[in-house]
Amino acid sequence: MTDFRALTIYAVRHGQTQDNVSQTITAQADSPLTAPGRAQATAKGPILRAVVPDLGSVAFIASPLHRACVTMELMRAAAGLPALPYATDHRLQEMDFGDWTKLHQGDDRLVKGGPSAHDQWDLVCPRGESEAMVHARVGRFLDSLAGDCVIVCHARVIAMLRSHVLDLSPAQTMSYEPSNTGLLRLAQGEETFFGD
Amino acid sequence: MANVRDLTLYVVRHGECEHNLERRIGSHDDSPLTARGREQAREKGRLLREMVRDPAALDFHASSLHRACVTMELLREAAGLPPTGYRADHRLMEIHAGDHIWLAWPDIPAEDHVPFEADPWNARRPGGESRADLFARAGRFLATLTRDAVIVTHGVTAASLRAQYLGLSPEECLSYQAPNAGLLRLSRGTEAYFGE
């Protein structure tokens, strides 16, 4: 097995969606990219060209949720690559919020686990996942990697990729809010963010 | 809440994808629609326009997996509607095949087929869902509907929605194969299939 800590991972969040604007939890449902969100996806193309030494030698892997695949295709085209092909991996899907999917982020029904971060880490959404469960499945994804890669995925998943590579605590992991713009490079236990 | 049998539902499967041709279990991974699959999606839109006086008066729901959303967008364009303006719902995703996702049928170990021969309704692939789980999930989705709707989904999920709507037994649900082409109309408690 390749040690993912020896790899270079370029992690990208999908562009802004209508749900991001309205502060709605999309989770494993979907929401269309807004016009600025499509522009953000396109703007990742030149960043990718500038940051990745050889685009021909990295794997491209997206979450199979629509907003991630659309972002991948816009980004690839803007980087001078054909939109297809790329791989998808279900372990890159956003955290499953179960029955809380599509609730507003301020909804009263969102029960918080308790005062300590550890409680929230293990809080399982009804018919969904906990942060700890997402951390575990993203770890299994990282263990399956054989080389450097560009990954298009979601906020909670980028937080978990970062958590594994930087070896963070639950509290450090959950405090991170990835941007819809730019690109995060994770390599040799360090992170570098490349913005627009 | 509306009784779902009072509603008319147009249930379609995504168009043919590369993993359908490779006889792989796509499940919660994704692969691109083939050229034929894209044409099947447009044909569904043309069929809908012939069958429904005012397609814009319907609700539109897609699985949040990329192949279903792409099918929905091609269908809507061919029906004379803007491509977006539909809802993507995680409860319409394909059955979760767990560790068997992306395996080709011949690559599944023989012993892993045994539980399905014994109890095809309740058996789960490792880390995945059973047909009974999916049937329940399809029921939860149908309970949210309030208006006639077009639903773009997957093979096993289409079979489960149909069985819920028609009140079928597990055996009748298991024996149904949803085609990539055409459109299934569920109306007044009965079904009609419109092919190409």
Contacts between the chains, C-beta under 8 A, distances in Angstrom:
chain1	res1	chain2	res2	distance
A	27	B	90	6.7
A	28	B	64	6.2
A	28	B	90	3.9
A	28	B	93	7.1
A	29	B	64	5.0
A	29	B	87	7.9
A	29	B	88	5.3
A	29	B	89	5.5
A	29	B	90	4.6
A	30	B	62	7.8
A	30	B	64	3.7
A	30	B	69	6.3
A	30	B	88	3.3
A	31	B	88	7.0
A	32	B	84	4.6
A	62	B	30	8.0
A	64	B	28	6.3
A	64	B	29	5.5
A	64	B	30	3.6
A	64	B	65	5.2
A	64	B	66	5.6
A	65	B	64	5.3
A	65	B	65	6.8
A	65	B	66	7.0
A	66	B	64	5.9
A	66	B	65	7.1
A	66	B	66	4.9
A	66	B	68	7.8
A	66	B	69	3.7
A	66	B	70	7.6
A	66	B	88	6.2
A	68	B	66	7.8
A	69	B	30	6.6
A	69	B	66	3.9
A	70	B	66	7.7
A	84	B	32	5.5
A	85	B	32	7.1
A	88	B	29	5.0
A	88	B	30	4.2
A	88	B	31	7.3
A	88	B	66	7.2
A	89	B	29	6.5
A	90	B	27	7.1
A	90	B	28	3.6
A	90	B	29	5.2
A	90	B	101	5.8
A	93	B	28	6.8
A	96	B	90	7.4
A	101	B	90	6.0
